[in-house]
Amino acid sequence: MIRIPPQRGGWLEVICGPMFSGKSEEMIRRLRRAEIAGQRVAIFKPMLDDRYAAIDVVSHAGVRMRAVPISCVRELLWRAHGAEVVGIDEIQFFEPSVVTAALELAEGGARVIAAGLDQDFRRLPFGPMPELLSHAEFVDKLQAVCHRCGGPATTTQRLVDGRPAPYSGETVVVGAAEQYEARCRSCHEHGAGAAVAAA
């Protein structure tokens, strides 16, 4: 695939997929290349994501990069001022106005790289991701390995005591391998209440 970035101004890249697909690692790889090229880089993460470190963005494989934890989109715009390349990890956890902020940064000349889950544990679109995907110049949807069958996984299964989480459960529950598995479409299971919610 040939990718030709815009010759002038900024743009938006979105890296999405299920948990354990390497989204954060891919974002870090792109940001490190930008640093090597001498560009001013800033990376942000939601303050609520403290699974591996309070400050660093850390992939499930242990790749890490120093980041700025932020609590709101307004803080993102303020702290990103002057950066040529802006990374935003776990973007699905931010309020919907993060779309406007990402576009504002791109229109101001920044290359914006956003990484996050495109679906929640119910396999429904997650937060601001659908709108971000529609505005992005470049989109990469990564696959993980299904924890059940070993096939290509595109969904995230939340577990409670080893069983699928109830369909009515909270959408945002921060966790890692102790609560989540990557699953393919065939192996993904809907928790209790799914049939009622779908009716």
N, C-alpha and C positions, 0 to 999 in steps of 0.2 A: 504494500500500500504506500502510495506517495503522498506525503503531507507537505503542503506549502503554506507556511505561516504568513499572515498578512505582512506586507512590506512596510506599512505604517500603522502606528497605534498599537493597542493591546488586543488581547483575545482571551477567550475562556476555554479551558480544557477540563473535562470531567472524567474522573476515573471511578468506575462503580463496579458493583458485583457483591457477592455474599461475603460473609466473614471468612477469614482464612484464605482469601484469594490473592493477597499481596497488594492491595490498594495503597496502603500507607508506604510500603516498601517502594512501589513504583513512583509515588509522589516524591519521596525522599531522593530517589535516583535522579529524577528530573531537576530537583532543586540543587542537588550537589553539582550537577553539570553546569547549571546556571552560575553557581558560585565560582567554579573553575574558570568560567568565561569572564569573570570579573564583574558580574551583575550584582546589584543590591537585592538581596533575598530576605524575605520575611515569611515565617511559617507560624500559623495559628492553630489552636485546638480549643474545643469547648472545655471550660473549667471542670465540668462534671466528669470528664473522661480522665480518671486517674488510675486506670487499671495497672499500668506498668511503671509509670512515673508521673509525678505532679507537673513537671515542666516539659520533659521531652515528648516528642511524638515517637512512639515505639511500635514497630511492627510485631506481629505474633512470632516472627522468626528472630526477633531481637535486634533488628536494624533500628538505629535511633538517630534523631536529630533534634537539637535544641529548639524549642518552640516557645511561643507566648500564649499561656492559657488566658482565655477571655470569657467574660460572662454574657456579653451582648454584642449585637451587630454594630452598634454605634462605636464601641471600643475597637472593633476590627478596623473600621474606616479611619479612626484617629491614629491607631498604631501603625497602619500600613502606609501612611503618608510617606512618600519619597522612595518606596520600594519599587524596583523594576519588575520583580517576580514575586508573586504572593501565593503561598500555599495555604490551603484551608483543609484540615483533616476532620473527619467525622462530621461533615457539613450537614448531614441529615438531622443532627441534634439542634441546629440553630433555628431561630424563628424565621418565618417566611420572608421577612425583609432582607435576609442574607442574599437573596437573588438580586434584588435591586443594588445591594452593596457590591456584589461581584461584578455586575454590569457597569456600575459606576467606576470601579477600579479599572476594568478593561477599557472603558471609553476614555479614561484618563491616561491611557498608554501602558498600563501594566499587563503583564502576562499572568493570568490567574489560573492556578491549578487547584481544583477542588476534588477531594476524594471522599467517598462515603457509600453507605448502603443504598441501593436503589429500591429495595423491598424490605418491609419489616418481617417479623417472624410469622405473620399470617400470609405472606406473599402478596401484600398490598403495597402500592407505591408509598415510599417513606418520605414524609415531610416535604421539604422544598425541592427534592431531587427531580421530580418530573418536569418542573418548570426550568430548572437549571439545565437539564438535558436538552430541552427544546431551544435554549439560547446558545448552547456551546458550539464553538467552531470545530472542536475535536472531542470525540467521546470514545472511551475504551471501556468495554464491559468485560471484566476478568472472570475467570472461572476458578473454583477451588476443586478439591477432590472430595467426592461424597464419602462421608464417614461410614456409610452403610455398605455401599456396593463398589466403591472405588472409581465410579464413573465421573464425568464432568458435573460439578455441582454449581447451581445457579441460585440456590435459595439458602436461607439460614433457618435452622430449626432451634427454637428455644426449648430447653428441657427443665422440668421441675421434678426433682427426685427421679430422674431417669426417664420420665414420660413427657410427651409433648405438652407444652404450657397451655393452659386454657385460652381459648380464642378471645375471651373477654379480658385477658390480662393486660397489664400496663404495656404501652407500646415501647417506652424507653426504659430499659433495664440494662445498665452497664455491666458487662461481664465478659468472660473469655471462654476458654475450653471447658471450664467447669459447668457452664450453663448453656453453651451453644455448640451446635455442629453444623457443618456445611452439608447440604443434602441436594441430590438431583431431584427433578420433578417427581419421579416415580417413588422415591424413598421419603419425600417430605410428607409429614402427617399433620393433619389439623387437630388441634386439641379440642377438649370438651366444649360444646357450645357452638361449634362452627356451623352446623346445619341450621341452628336457630338463627344465627347472625346472618347467614346467607339468604334465608327465606324472606 
